[in-house]
Amino acid sequence: MADLQTILSDGKVAVVTGAASGIGLAAAIRFVKRGMTVVLADNDRSKLENAREIVAAQSKNADARIAAIATDVSDREAVADLERSVSGRFGDVHVLMNNAGIQPGSSLFGPEADWDSVLKVNLMGIIHGTRLFGPKMIAHGEPALIINTGSKQGITTPPGDPAYNVAKAGVKAFTEALQHELRTTAGCRVNAHLLIPGFVFTPLAARGRTEKPDGAWTPDQTVEFMMESLERGDFYILCPDNDVDRATDEKRIAWAAGDIIENRPPLSRWHPDCADAFAAYLKT
Ligand SMILES: NC(=O)c1ccc[n+]([C@@H]2O[C@H](COP(=O)([O-])OP(=O)(O)OC[C@H]3O[C@@H](n4cnc5c(N)ncnc54)[C@H](O)[C@@H]3O)[C@@H](O)[C@H]2O)c1
């Protein structure tokens, strides 16, 4: 991908949300190692300052090239301020990674606040970022990328955290529509990608664990896979982990789609009447 080498190169500008930790921080480090100017955006100010130092240590010209801007992605005006600060200081943006996310847990009839916060951060954060940065990224005419972080939970929608699933299903639908919009816009050189991490050991997924479970990947492994997938031009960046390989993911996704085609109950993978059939299907 000739364009990719141009995008991820010296002097080009990357903006990463949720960059103070986990996958976002690993991506910011990867981008700065390519010589890019990197803007880290996060709402956790103390972690953000620490992350800025980590990223700056990888840059030859950190004062001019690395910025940390405290931003709450759920707040449209805050994201608009971020866009103004970035374009005022660094000019055109070449990589936008809408990655900030939370997973506080939710239940169907549980607290309204859980639904509100998860939808505002995980879904609206991505929509705000794309809608506020996207038009100028198209207009400047240079090749560029928008990477939105989704989740397998937005595709197979397992029981247990419906607000997170709904938000991430929205991220998938939004990013698919975005990719279509970009590829049908005359002269547009911006591409979109959906990052679908596996189980990654980060504060979001740690659930009290202090050591990485064997099944999890590190953020750096995930970003390495993301870079390889971008090289291949993949839209769906479907990451495996140490427990779940691609073949298993493919079967889980096909089974979920099959609920409609086969007229099974929804989430039949977790329905006692279908459990044996699903287990047999996995072995095929
Ligand atoms: N870790 C996993 O197993 C996993 C799996 C699938 C998807 N994801 C997704 O990956 C993305 C990154 O998560 P992570 O695992 O690196 O977790 P993480 O907790 O390490 O990083 C998330 C970052 O987002 C920031 N953030 C939270 N709310 C914000 C807001 N309102 N505005 C700005 N920043 C905010 C946090 O402060 C944190 O620095 C998330 O979108 C998450 O849903 C993670």
The ligand as a Gaussian input file, in Angstrom:
#p B3LYP/6-31G(d) Opt

LIG

0 1
 N       -8.942000      -4.480000      26.030000
 C       -9.756000      -5.276000      25.322000
 O       -9.793000      -6.526000      25.514000
 C      -10.624000      -4.669000      24.249000
 C      -11.358000      -5.544000      23.435000
 C      -12.163000      -5.008000      22.443000
 C      -12.231000      -3.637000      22.278000
 N      -11.508000      -2.807000      23.095000
 C      -11.627000      -1.362000      22.850000
 O      -10.332000      -0.812000      22.702000
 C      -10.384000       0.574000      23.011000
 C       -9.208000       0.932000      23.892000
 O       -9.382000       0.286000      25.146000
 P       -8.190000      -0.337000      25.988000
 O       -8.461000      -1.775000      26.137000
 O       -6.881000       0.112000      25.446000
 O       -8.504000       0.305000      27.415000
 P       -7.753000       1.369000      28.327000
 O       -8.622000       1.573000      29.508000
 O       -6.334000       0.979000      28.532000
 O       -7.758000       2.692000      27.413000
 C       -8.911000       3.440000      27.180000
 C       -8.551000       4.918000      27.275000
 O       -9.713000       5.682000      26.942000
 C       -9.753000       6.795000      27.822000
 N      -11.089000       7.347000      27.902000
 C      -12.154000       6.818000      28.560000
 N      -13.203000       7.663000      28.459000
 C      -12.791000       8.728000      27.717000
 C      -13.414000       9.915000      27.279000
 N      -14.692000      10.194000      27.603000
 N      -12.707000      10.774000      26.531000
 C      -11.410000      10.515000      26.226000
 N      -10.755000       9.412000      26.629000
 C      -11.445000       8.524000      27.367000
 C       -9.275000       6.235000      29.153000
 O       -8.857000       7.269000      30.062000
 C       -8.145000       5.319000      28.719000
 O       -6.904000       6.006000      28.711000
 C      -11.758000       0.822000      23.641000
 O      -12.598000       1.427000      22.669000
 C      -12.240000      -0.567000      23.983000
 O      -13.651000      -0.651000      23.995000
 C      -10.698000      -3.295000      24.056000

